[in-house]
Every structure is written in structure tokens, then in C-alpha cells.
Amino acid sequence: MLFLAVPLTALAVQAGEPTPMRQRELVHLVRQDCGSCHGMQLTGGLGLPLTPEALRDKPLEGLAATIHAGRPGTAMPPWKTILSEADIRWIVEKLMTGFPKE
């Protein structure tokens, strides 16, 4: 049996997962900033819904690219200047499985 000498939180950071503090910041950002267009419950508004049902058939990479670069000619801005690739991937994974409450 193999025992890990490194705490799981350290492994998450090494794997690129945001820290628990950063995750709380990202939940707040998505609920407030993304929610201003996609609805406070992420069920749609000016922007499309961001629920697991609405995203079920969408590729993770495509959703991440949309957050990263935005959608020119629409209200969807690029977030690449304030979100890391790990942040974006974490957000997309959470959106696809049910986004946490604040």
C-alpha cells in the first residue's frame, strides 16, 4: 500500500487546481460577473444558461476557449487577463456538474 507524504491540497495545487480560497473567489466571480448576463442562478438571461443540462453536449475545451477568448461581436468578454487556465478549467468543470452556491 502506498501512502502519500504530500497533503492532498498540495497535490491539487500541483495539478493546477485552484486553492480553496481561490475557488471561493471564482464562485463569487461567476455568480456576480457571469450571473449579470447568464442569470444569477445561471439559468439564462442576456446570455445562455450555464446549467449542467444546457452544457451537457458541449465540449469542455470549447467552453474553456469561450471563457478565455470571449466571443467577438457579442457581450461575452475575454477573461484571459484575469483568469488562469486552471481557473477557467475549474469553472467549466463546476458548471458542467452543478455550480456551487456562494
C-alpha positions, 0 to 999 in steps of 0.5 A: 500500500502506498501512502502519500507524504504530500497533503492532498491540497498540495497535490491539487495545487500541483495539478493546477487546481485552484486553492480553496480560497481561490475557488471561493473567489471564482464562485463569487466571480461567476455568480456576480460577473457571469450571473449579470448576463447568464442569470444569477442562478445561471439559468439564462438571461442576456446570455445562455444558461450555464446549467449542467443540462444546457452544457451537457453536449458541449465540449469542455475545451470549447467552453474553456476557449469561450471563457478565455477568448470571449466571443467577438461581436457579442457581450461575452468578454475575454477573461484571459487577463484575469483568469488562469487556465486552471481557473477557467478549467475549474469553472467549466468543470463546476458548471458542467456538474452543478455550480456551487452556491456562494 
